[in-house]
Structure formats: C-alpha cells, structure tokens
Amino acid sequence: MITHTQPLQDALEIGMQYLPSSSVSECLTQLAIEGANAVRDRKKATREQWRAKVVAASGRLTGVYGDNYLEELREGWPE
C-alpha cells in the first residue's frame, strides 16, 4: 500500500512521460528499479572517490619518520 502524496504523484507523472510503461503500477515498479540503480551508482562513485583520495595520499609521509622512530618513541614509555 502506497500513499499518493504530491511528491509521489509528481514522480509518477515524470515516469509516465519517460519510462516505457503501460500502467501506473509498471511505472512505479520501473521508478523503484531506477531509483535503486541510482543509489547503487552513487554509493559506487562515493567509494571510488574515497579510494582515489587514499591512493593520492599514499606515500605522502614517506621519510617523515626515521627508521628507528618507533623504538625511540617506546624508549620513553614506562614498562
């Protein structure tokens, strides 16, 4: 059961103009599928952007810490 709100009615009107459907229920089904695909694609794009940022940042701190940095840091810690 779906309540026909104005935003849903607007979406159905748009869908009926652009999606190949012969009924409101087919249009609603197609809109749901298209919406799910859009969300999936947006999540994929977000993951790819995050991955690109990680790759871009990779190696930026190379050489900042010396070879014995961790051992020297631990020397000051109580046991």
Residue frames as a rotation matrix with the C-alpha (Angstrom) as fourth column:
MET 1
0.592 0.806 0.000 0.00
0.806 -0.592 0.000 0.00
0.000 0.000 -1.000 0.00
ILE 2
-0.632 -0.770 0.086 1.45
0.775 -0.631 0.039 3.36
0.025 0.091 0.996 -1.03
THR 3
0.267 0.680 -0.683 0.00
0.614 -0.666 -0.424 6.72
-0.743 -0.306 -0.595 -0.08
HIS 4
0.102 -0.171 0.980 -0.26
0.935 -0.319 -0.153 9.00
0.339 0.932 0.127 -3.09
THR 5
0.210 -0.161 -0.964 1.44
0.525 -0.813 0.250 12.14
-0.825 -0.559 -0.086 -1.85
GLN 6
0.897 0.141 -0.419 2.17
-0.211 -0.697 -0.685 15.07
-0.389 0.703 -0.596 -4.12
PRO 7
-0.044 -0.969 -0.244 5.89
-0.862 -0.087 0.500 14.19
-0.506 0.232 -0.831 -4.48
LEU 8
-0.503 -0.085 0.860 4.90
0.142 0.973 0.179 10.64
-0.853 0.213 -0.477 -5.48
GLN 9
0.577 0.777 0.251 2.33
0.449 -0.044 -0.893 11.94
-0.683 0.627 -0.375 -7.94
ASP 10
0.631 -0.433 -0.644 4.98
-0.653 -0.744 -0.140 14.24
-0.419 0.509 -0.752 -9.44
ALA 11
-0.457 -0.848 0.268 7.39
-0.590 0.515 0.622 11.32
-0.666 0.126 -0.736 -9.77
LEU 12
-0.170 0.477 0.862 4.72
0.478 0.805 -0.351 9.20
-0.862 0.352 -0.365 -11.44
GLU 13
0.829 0.486 -0.276 3.91
0.039 -0.542 -0.840 11.95
-0.558 0.685 -0.468 -13.91
ILE 14
0.190 -0.856 -0.481 7.58
-0.909 -0.338 0.244 12.25
-0.372 0.391 -0.842 -14.84
GLY 15
-0.567 -0.425 0.706 7.94
-0.270 0.905 0.328 8.49
-0.778 -0.005 -0.628 -15.01
MET 16
0.272 0.770 0.578 4.91
0.432 0.439 -0.788 8.10
-0.860 0.464 -0.214 -17.26
GLN 17
0.821 -0.005 -0.571 6.47
-0.425 -0.673 -0.605 10.58
-0.381 0.739 -0.555 -19.69
TYR 18
0.186 -0.914 -0.361 9.92
-0.981 -0.150 -0.123 8.99
0.058 0.377 -0.924 -19.87
LEU 19
-0.659 -0.434 0.614 9.66
-0.533 0.846 0.027 5.33
-0.531 -0.309 -0.789 -18.90
PRO 20
-0.601 0.429 -0.674 8.20
-0.544 0.399 0.738 2.61
0.586 0.810 -0.007 -21.10
SER 21
-0.928 0.362 0.087 5.19
0.155 0.588 -0.794 1.58
-0.338 -0.723 -0.602 -19.02
SER 22
-0.635 0.760 0.134 1.58
0.152 -0.047 0.987 0.97
0.757 0.648 -0.086 -19.79
SER 23
0.500 0.819 -0.283 0.23
0.473 0.015 0.881 1.32
0.725 -0.574 -0.380 -16.26
VAL 24
0.543 -0.249 0.802 0.85
-0.644 -0.736 0.207 3.26
0.539 -0.629 -0.560 -13.08
SER 25
0.855 -0.224 0.467 1.96
-0.251 0.610 0.752 0.10
-0.453 -0.760 0.466 -11.27
GLU 26
0.621 -0.675 0.398 4.50
0.780 0.486 -0.394 -0.71
0.072 0.555 0.829 -14.02
CYS 27
0.415 -0.449 0.792 5.72
0.049 -0.858 -0.512 2.88
0.909 0.251 -0.334 -13.88
LEU 28
0.720 -0.104 0.686 6.07
-0.683 -0.287 0.672 2.70
0.127 -0.952 -0.278 -10.10
THR 29
0.841 -0.433 0.323 8.00
0.306 0.875 0.376 -0.56
-0.446 -0.217 0.869 -10.41
GLN 30
0.455 -0.684 0.570 10.32
0.745 -0.059 -0.665 0.96
0.488 0.727 0.482 -13.02
LEU 31
0.508 -0.241 0.827 10.82
-0.363 -0.930 -0.048 4.09
0.781 -0.276 -0.560 -10.89
ALA 32
0.865 -0.179 0.468 11.76
-0.409 0.287 0.866 1.90
-0.290 -0.941 0.175 -7.91
ILE 33
0.668 -0.640 0.381 14.27
0.701 0.712 -0.032 -0.03
-0.250 0.289 0.924 -10.01
GLU 34
0.374 -0.513 0.772 15.73
0.459 -0.621 -0.635 3.17
0.806 0.592 0.003 -11.50
GLY 35
0.692 -0.070 0.719 15.95
-0.555 -0.689 0.467 4.70
0.462 -0.722 -0.515 -8.02
ALA 36
0.865 -0.386 0.322 17.74
0.014 0.658 0.753 1.66
-0.502 -0.646 0.575 -6.63
ASN 37
0.489 -0.703 0.516 20.20
0.857 0.278 -0.434 1.76
0.162 0.655 0.738 -9.53
ALA 38
0.463 -0.285 0.839 20.83
0.006 -0.946 -0.324 5.46
0.886 0.155 -0.436 -8.90
VAL 39
0.821 -0.152 0.550 21.54
-0.570 -0.163 0.805 4.84
-0.033 -0.975 -0.221 -5.20
ARG 40
0.753 -0.562 0.343 23.86
0.470 0.823 0.319 1.93
-0.461 -0.079 0.884 -6.05
ASP 41
0.406 -0.601 0.688 25.72
0.738 -0.229 -0.635 4.05
0.540 0.765 0.351 -8.60
ARG 42
0.612 -0.152 0.776 26.04
-0.368 -0.923 0.110 6.95
0.700 -0.353 -0.621 -6.15
LYS 43
0.859 -0.310 0.407 27.47
-0.300 0.339 0.892 4.63
-0.414 -0.888 0.199 -3.48
LYS 44
0.595 -0.659 0.460 29.90
0.779 0.614 -0.127 3.17
-0.198 0.434 0.879 -6.01
ALA 45
0.431 -0.413 0.803 31.01
0.351 -0.743 -0.570 6.67
0.832 0.527 -0.175 -7.06
THR 46
0.778 -0.115 0.617 31.50
-0.567 -0.550 0.613 7.62
0.269 -0.827 -0.493 -3.40
ARG 47
0.786 -0.509 0.350 33.65
0.173 0.726 0.666 4.52
-0.593 -0.463 0.659 -2.81
GLU 48
0.457 -0.628 0.630 35.70
0.865 0.147 -0.480 5.26
0.209 0.764 0.610 -5.92
GLN 49
0.558 -0.233 0.796 36.24
-0.119 -0.972 -0.201 8.88
0.821 0.017 -0.571 -4.83
TRP 50
0.848 -0.240 0.473 37.33
-0.486 0.008 0.874 7.68
-0.214 -0.971 -0.109 -1.37
ARG 51
0.678 -0.603 0.421 39.68
0.574 0.792 0.210 5.13
-0.460 0.099 0.882 -2.92
ALA 52
0.468 -0.493 0.733 41.18
0.606 -0.425 -0.672 7.80
0.643 0.759 0.100 -5.19
LYS 53
0.686 -0.195 0.701 41.82
-0.502 -0.824 0.262 10.05
0.527 -0.532 -0.663 -2.18
VAL 54
0.819 -0.404 0.407 43.54
-0.142 0.544 0.827 7.20
-0.556 -0.735 0.388 -0.32
VAL 55
0.526 -0.636 0.565 45.73
0.846 0.460 -0.270 6.46
-0.088 0.620 0.780 -3.35
ALA 56
0.538 -0.297 0.789 46.55
0.212 -0.858 -0.468 10.18
0.816 0.420 -0.398 -3.72
ALA 57
0.725 -0.222 0.652 47.57
-0.662 -0.486 0.571 10.38
0.190 -0.846 -0.499 -0.05
SER 58
0.930 -0.363 0.067 49.62
0.333 0.903 0.272 7.20
-0.159 -0.231 0.960 -0.22
GLY 59
0.223 -0.960 0.170 53.29
0.940 0.165 -0.298 7.82
0.258 0.226 0.939 0.37
ARG 60
0.573 0.039 0.818 52.93
0.096 -0.995 -0.020 11.44
0.814 0.090 -0.574 1.47
LEU 61
0.838 -0.245 0.487 54.59
-0.543 -0.292 0.787 10.68
-0.051 -0.925 -0.378 4.80
THR 62
0.788 -0.612 -0.065 57.40
0.568 0.764 -0.306 8.58
0.237 0.205 0.950 3.36
GLY 63
-0.125 -0.969 0.212 60.63
0.641 -0.242 -0.729 9.62
0.757 0.045 0.651 5.02
VAL 64
0.328 0.298 0.897 58.96
-0.392 -0.821 0.416 11.77
0.860 -0.487 -0.152 7.70
TYR 65
0.814 -0.054 0.578 59.71
-0.537 0.310 0.785 9.20
-0.221 -0.949 0.223 10.39
GLY 66
-0.125 -0.967 -0.224 63.18
-0.986 0.147 -0.084 7.73
0.114 0.210 -0.971 10.68
ASP 67
-0.169 -0.022 -0.985 63.96
-0.332 0.943 0.036 4.03
0.928 0.333 -0.167 10.59
ASN 68
-0.670 -0.175 -0.722 64.10
0.539 0.553 -0.635 3.75
0.510 -0.814 -0.276 14.38
TYR 69
-0.532 0.483 0.696 61.24
-0.468 -0.852 0.233 6.15
0.705 -0.202 0.679 15.14
LEU 70
0.513 0.833 -0.208 59.02
-0.295 0.399 0.868 3.59
0.806 -0.384 0.450 16.85
GLU 71
0.244 -0.506 -0.827 61.82
0.785 0.604 -0.139 2.16
0.570 -0.615 0.545 19.02
GLU 72
-0.787 -0.570 0.236 62.90
0.362 -0.736 -0.571 5.65
0.500 -0.364 0.786 20.02
LEU 73
-0.202 0.811 0.549 59.33
-0.572 -0.553 0.606 6.60
0.795 -0.191 0.575 20.88
ARG 74
0.657 0.484 -0.578 58.89
0.072 0.723 0.688 3.48
0.751 -0.493 0.440 23.01
GLU 75
-0.337 -0.866 -0.370 62.08
0.584 0.116 -0.803 4.25
0.739 -0.487 0.467 24.97
GLY 76
-0.803 0.038 0.594 60.20
-0.348 -0.840 -0.416 7.00
0.483 -0.541 0.688 26.75
TRP 77
0.254 0.965 -0.069 57.30
-0.556 0.204 0.806 4.75
0.792 -0.166 0.588 27.74
PRO 78
-0.290 -0.305 0.907 57.20
-0.931 0.311 -0.193 3.12
-0.223 -0.900 -0.374 31.13
GLU 79
-0.744 -0.052 -0.666 57.06
-0.351 0.878 0.324 -0.66
0.568 0.475 -0.672 31.04
